[in-house]
C-alpha cells in the first residue's frame, strides 16, 4: 500500500480583503475577545497533563488574556492549561448565553457567506473528493455529516458534490441559518445520547475547526467514530509550529485566531495529530497544509506600530501576501492542516 502521506497539498489562495479582514476588523476582534476572556476568568480550571499524550512534562509557551498555554515536551501539542470549566465552555457555543463566542458573528454575516462558500468550503470538499478518488473510495452519493457545521457552507458544497448532507450545530442562530438553506440540521451538542441518531448511515464525518474547541478531542472523535466505524473522517485544526504560533507569542494582546482564549484549547502538532489518529483507530489518507500567517503578522505589526492606514501600501502588501504565504506553507510553517482519515 502507498504511504498514508502520499496525497498532500500545500498552499491555498486566501483573500482577506474580500472577507473584510483588515486592521479595524482585527483590532475589534481582539478587543472583544479580550473582554470575553476576562469575563470567563472566574471559571478557570487547571490541567496537570497534556490532553493528548498525558505527559506531565511541558513548558509555558504564551500567556494570553490571563490564560496559560503550554507546549508539551513529549508530543509538541500546545494546550490551554487554564481552560474554563465544562459547563462554561458549552455556554460559549449555544448561541443564547451572554458569554457567547464571538466567532459566530463572523460566520453569520450574509455578506461573506458566498465568498466563504466559493473560496473556503468548495475547495475543501473538492480536496476530500480527490483524496477519496486517489485511494479508490467512492467520491459522492453517501451521507456527509458535518459536526459543528456553523452556517453550513461545507454542507452546501458537499451537496453540490453529490452527497446527501446533515448538519449538527449547537448555536441556535447558525443552525437556523443552515435550515433556511434547505439542509437537515440538528440543533444540539453531539454527545453519547444523540450521536447514534445523528451519525447513523454517515459515510463522511467532518469536523472543520471543531476539535480545537473540545476539552477532550480524543474522546470526542472516538464517540463520533463509534457509530460509523468505516466512515471517512475529515477535520481541520490549527497547527504548531507555525508562523502564527510565533505571531501570537509576539503579539498576545491582539490574539483573535489560532491561539486565543477561552475558545481555542488546542493547537495541534504533527505528533499530536498522529497520537489522536492512533488512539481513534484511524490512518491519515490526505493532508492539506495552508494558512493566513503572513496576513496576520502584517496586521499585528501594523496595529502595534499604529500604522493603520489601509491605503496604497497596504493594498500592495495584500496583493503579494499569497506569494509570501506560499513560502511559509512550503517551509512547513503554515498555521492550518486539513486532514482526511480512514479506518486503520
Buried (B, 14 or more C-beta within 10 A) or exposed (E): EEEBEEBEBBBBEBBBBEBEBBBEBBBEBBBEBBEBBEEBBEBBBEBEBBBBBEEEEBEEBBBBBBBBBBBBEBBBBBBBBBBBBEEBBBBBBBBEEEBBBBBBEBBBBEEBBEBBBEBBBBBBBEBBBBBBEBBEBEBBEBBBBBBBBBBBBBBBBBBBBEBBBBBBBBBEBBBBBBBEBEBEBBBBBBEEEEBEEBBEEBBBBBBBBBBBBBBBBBBBBBBBBEBBEEBBBBBBBBBBBBBBBBBBBEBBEBBBBBBBBBBBBBBBBBBBBBBBBEBBEBEBBBBBBBBBBBBBBBBBBBBEEEEBEBEEEBEEBBEEBBEBBBEBBEEEBBBBBBBBBBBE
